[in-house]
Amino acid sequence: MAEIKIEKKKPVWPWIVVVLLISAIVYYIFLRDNETQTDNSTQIENTTSTDNTTN
């Protein structure tokens, strides 16, 4: 009789974890930078001094 080699399926969950980690890193690097730049926008205040002293 001939032997039939049966290969067990490799688990899929490690690949799912890798994809989730890579997508989280991409989100943190690219998308979070855009949010922090718009939230931390510098506002310039009116700093002109008005001197009311008269000579």
DRENTORKOL-3810 file (N, C-alpha, C; in nm, 4 decimals):
REM DRENTORKOL-3810
@n.u->0.0830; n.v->-0.1181; n.w->0.0000; ca.u->0.0000; ca.v->0.0000; ca.w->0.0000; c.u->0.0874; c.v->0.1243; c.w->0.0000
@n.u->0.0426; n.v->0.2287; n.w->-0.0664; ca.u->0.1169; ca.v->0.3539; ca.w->-0.0726; c.u->0.0803; c.v->0.4415; c.w->0.0463
@n.u->0.1818; n.v->0.5123; n.w->0.0958; ca.u->0.1563; ca.v->0.6020; ca.w->0.2089; c.u->0.1092; c.v->0.7368; c.w->0.1575
@n.u->0.0142; n.v->0.7925; n.w->0.2254; ca.u->-0.0354; ca.v->0.9257; ca.w->0.1924; c.u->0.0141; c.v->1.0204; c.w->0.3007
@n.u->0.0948; n.v->1.1163; n.w->0.2590; ca.u->0.1474; ca.v->1.2136; ca.w->0.3548; c.u->0.0435; c.v->1.3226; c.w->0.3775
@n.u->0.0090; n.v->1.3408; n.w->0.5018; ca.u->-0.0888; ca.v->1.4429; ca.w->0.5381; c.u->-0.0152; c.v->1.5543; c.w->0.6110
@n.u->-0.0253; n.v->1.6750; n.w->0.5560; ca.u->0.0383; ca.v->1.7910; ca.w->0.6189; c.u->-0.0662; c.v->1.8663; c.w->0.7007
@n.u->-0.0302; n.v->1.8968; n.w->0.8216; ca.u->-0.1215; ca.v->1.9740; ca.w->0.9059; c.u->-0.1195; c.v->2.1191; c.w->0.8612
@n.u->-0.2337; n.v->2.1826; n.w->0.8686; ca.u->-0.2422; ca.v->2.3242; ca.w->0.8319; c.u->-0.1705; c.v->2.4070; c.w->0.9365
@n.u->-0.0959; n.v->2.5036; n.w->0.8889; ca.u->-0.0288; ca.v->2.5954; ca.w->0.9805; c.u->-0.1321; c.v->2.6941; c.w->1.0337
@n.u->-0.1164; n.v->2.7366; n.w->1.1588; ca.u->-0.2157; ca.v->2.8299; ca.w->1.2152; c.u->-0.2111; c.v->2.9653; c.w->1.1446
@n.u->-0.3275; n.v->3.0264; n.w->1.1349; ca.u->-0.3421; ca.v->3.1542; ca.w->1.0653; c.u->-0.3281; c.v->3.2709; c.w->1.1616
@n.u->-0.3560; n.v->3.2505; n.w->1.2903; ca.u->-0.3606; ca.v->3.3610; ca.w->1.3855; c.u->-0.2288; c.v->3.4363; c.w->1.3989
@n.u->-0.1090; n.v->3.3750; n.w->1.3839; ca.u->0.0128; ca.v->3.4583; ca.w->1.3908; c.u->0.0182; c.v->3.5623; c.w->1.2790
@n.u->-0.0319; n.v->3.5267; n.w->1.1608; ca.u->-0.0333; ca.v->3.6231; ca.w->1.0500; c.u->-0.1326; c.v->3.7352; c.w->1.0781
@n.u->-0.2431; n.v->3.7028; n.w->1.1418; ca.u->-0.3413; ca.v->3.8059; ca.w->1.1768; c.u->-0.2809; c.v->3.9034; c.w->1.2772
@n.u->-0.2072; n.v->3.8510; n.w->1.3747; ca.u->-0.1420; ca.v->3.9373; ca.w->1.4732; c.u->-0.0381; c.v->4.0261; c.w->1.4067
@n.u->0.0390; n.v->3.9715; n.w->1.3131; ca.u->0.1417; ca.v->4.0497; ca.w->1.2432; c.u->0.0767; c.v->4.1620; c.w->1.1622
@n.u->-0.0310; n.v->4.1314; n.w->1.0931; ca.u->-0.0998; ca.v->4.2336; ca.w->1.0131; c.u->-0.1561; c.v->4.3433; c.w->1.1029
@n.u->-0.2122; n.v->4.3056; n.w->1.2171; ca.u->-0.2658; ca.v->4.4057; ca.w->1.3093; c.u->-0.1552; c.v->4.4936; c.w->1.3666
@n.u->-0.0415; n.v->4.4345; n.w->1.3991; ca.u->0.0701; ca.v->4.5140; ca.w->1.4506; c.u->0.1233; c.v->4.6113; c.w->1.3457
@n.u->0.1386; n.v->4.5645; n.w->1.2241; ca.u->0.1884; ca.v->4.6525; ca.w->1.1180; c.u->0.0895; c.v->4.7653; c.w->1.0914
@n.u->-0.0397; n.v->4.7347; n.w->1.0897; ca.u->-0.1382; ca.v->4.8402; ca.w->1.0652; c.u->-0.1418; c.v->4.9395; c.w->1.1811
@n.u->-0.1204; n.v->4.8932; n.w->1.3041; ca.u->-0.1160; ca.v->4.9842; ca.w->1.4180; c.u->0.0054; c.v->5.0760; c.w->1.4103
@n.u->0.1183; n.v->5.0231; n.w->1.3673; ca.u->0.2398; ca.v->5.1051; ca.w->1.3531; c.u->0.2202; c.v->5.2086; c.w->1.2436
@n.u->0.1626; n.v->5.1680; n.w->1.1317; ca.u->0.1382; ca.v->5.2619; ca.w->1.0211; c.u->0.0414; c.v->5.3709; c.w->1.0662
@n.u->-0.0624; n.v->5.3343; n.w->1.1401; ca.u->-0.1565; ca.v->5.4338; ca.w->1.1913; c.u->-0.0861; c.v->5.5321; c.w->1.2838
@n.u->-0.0036; n.v->5.4801; n.w->1.3726; ca.u->0.0638; ca.v->5.5668; ca.w->1.4690; c.u->0.1606; c.v->5.6629; c.w->1.4002
@n.u->0.2330; n.v->5.6146; n.w->1.3002; ca.u->0.3343; ca.v->5.6978; ca.w->1.2352; c.u->0.2700; c.v->5.8030; c.w->1.1449
@n.u->0.1800; n.v->5.7617; n.w->1.0588; ca.u->0.1291; ca.v->5.8527; ca.w->0.9568; c.u->0.0035; c.v->5.9287; c.w->0.9996
@n.u->-0.0919; n.v->5.8613; n.w->1.0539; ca.u->-0.2191; ca.v->5.9277; ca.w->1.0804; c.u->-0.2172; c.v->6.0079; c.w->1.2092
@n.u->-0.1459; n.v->5.9622; n.w->1.3111; ca.u->-0.1384; ca.v->6.0375; ca.w->1.4367; c.u->-0.0606; c.v->6.1671; c.w->1.4193
@n.u->0.0383; n.v->6.1698; n.w->1.3292; ca.u->0.1143; ca.v->6.2925; ca.w->1.3054; c.u->0.0238; c.v->6.4016; c.w->1.2506
@n.u->-0.0677; n.v->6.3673; n.w->1.1638; ca.u->-0.1587; ca.v->6.4663; ca.w->1.1075; c.u->-0.2518; c.v->6.5214; c.w->1.2146
@n.u->-0.2975; n.v->6.4384; n.w->1.3056; ca.u->-0.3880; ca.v->6.4855; ca.w->1.4106; c.u->-0.3166; c.v->6.5773; c.w->1.5081
@n.u->-0.1940; n.v->6.5446; n.w->1.5456; ca.u->-0.1236; ca.v->6.6261; ca.w->1.6433; c.u->-0.0835; c.v->6.7604; c.w->1.5837
@n.u->-0.0574; n.v->6.7662; n.w->1.4545; ca.u->-0.0197; ca.v->6.8935; ca.w->1.3936; c.u->-0.1377; c.v->6.9890; c.w->1.3902
@n.u->-0.2567; n.v->6.9395; n.w->1.3663; ca.u->-0.3719; ca.v->7.0280; ca.w->1.3609; c.u->-0.4177; c.v->7.0669; c.w->1.5013
@n.u->-0.4009; n.v->6.9788; n.w->1.5985; ca.u->-0.4437; ca.v->7.0095; ca.w->1.7340; c.u->-0.3488; c.v->7.1060; c.w->1.8035
@n.u->-0.2212; n.v->7.0968; n.w->1.7757; ca.u->-0.1215; ca.v->7.1788; ca.w->1.8431; c.u->-0.0794; c.v->7.2984; c.w->1.7580
@n.u->-0.1724; n.v->7.3525; n.w->1.6828; ca.u->-0.1378; ca.v->7.4663; ca.w->1.5983; c.u->-0.1072; c.v->7.5876; c.w->1.6860
@n.u->-0.0058; n.v->7.6575; n.w->1.6480; ca.u->0.0393; ca.v->7.7726; ca.w->1.7257; c.u->-0.0437; c.v->7.8939; c.w->1.6887
@n.u->-0.0957; n.v->7.9576; n.w->1.7900; ca.u->-0.1722; ca.v->8.0789; ca.w->1.7669; c.u->-0.0869; c.v->8.1978; c.w->1.8081
@n.u->-0.0793; n.v->8.2953; n.w->1.7183; ca.u->0.0004; ca.v->8.4145; ca.w->1.7447; c.u->-0.0912; c.v->8.5199; c.w->1.8056
@n.u->-0.0517; n.v->8.5677; n.w->1.9216; ca.u->-0.1309; ca.v->8.6688; ca.w->1.9888; c.u->-0.0840; c.v->8.8076; c.w->1.9477
@n.u->-0.1696; n.v->8.9037; n.w->1.9681; ca.u->-0.1345; ca.v->9.0416; ca.w->1.9389; c.u->-0.0376; c.v->9.0886; c.w->2.0473
@n.u->0.0876; n.v->9.1115; n.w->2.0104; ca.u->0.1889; ca.v->9.1474; ca.w->2.1098; c.u->0.2364; c.v->9.2918; c.w->2.0935
@n.u->0.1620; n.v->9.3685; n.w->2.0207; ca.u->0.2027; ca.v->9.5076; ca.w->2.0056; c.u->0.1723; c.v->9.5814; c.w->2.1348
@n.u->0.2682; n.v->9.6567; n.w->2.1776; ca.u->0.2491; ca.v->9.7305; ca.w->2.3038; c.u->0.2027; c.v->9.8714; c.w->2.2713
@n.u->0.1106; n.v->9.9159; n.w->2.3486; ca.u->0.0623; ca.v->10.0528; ca.w->2.3339; c.u->0.1063; c.v->10.1313; c.w->2.4567
@n.u->0.1902; n.v->10.2264; n.w->2.4329; ca.u->0.2434; ca.v->10.3075; ca.w->2.5429; c.u->0.1589; c.v->10.4333; c.w->2.5532
@n.u->0.0874; n.v->10.4487; n.w->2.6630; ca.u->-0.0035; ca.v->10.5602; ca.w->2.6804; c.u->0.0604; c.v->10.6770; c.w->2.7557
@n.u->0.1892; n.v->10.6718; n.w->2.7742; ca.u->0.2530; ca.v->10.7841; ca.w->2.8445; c.u->0.2713; c.v->10.9001; c.w->2.7481
@n.u->0.2396; n.v->11.0168; n.w->2.7940; ca.u->0.2534; ca.v->11.1364; ca.w->2.7105; c.u->0.3655; c.v->11.2218; c.w->2.7661
@n.u->0.4358; n.v->11.2882; n.w->2.6803; ca.u->0.5458; ca.v->11.3764; ca.w->2.7219; c.u->0.5007; c.v->11.5166; c.w->2.7351
END
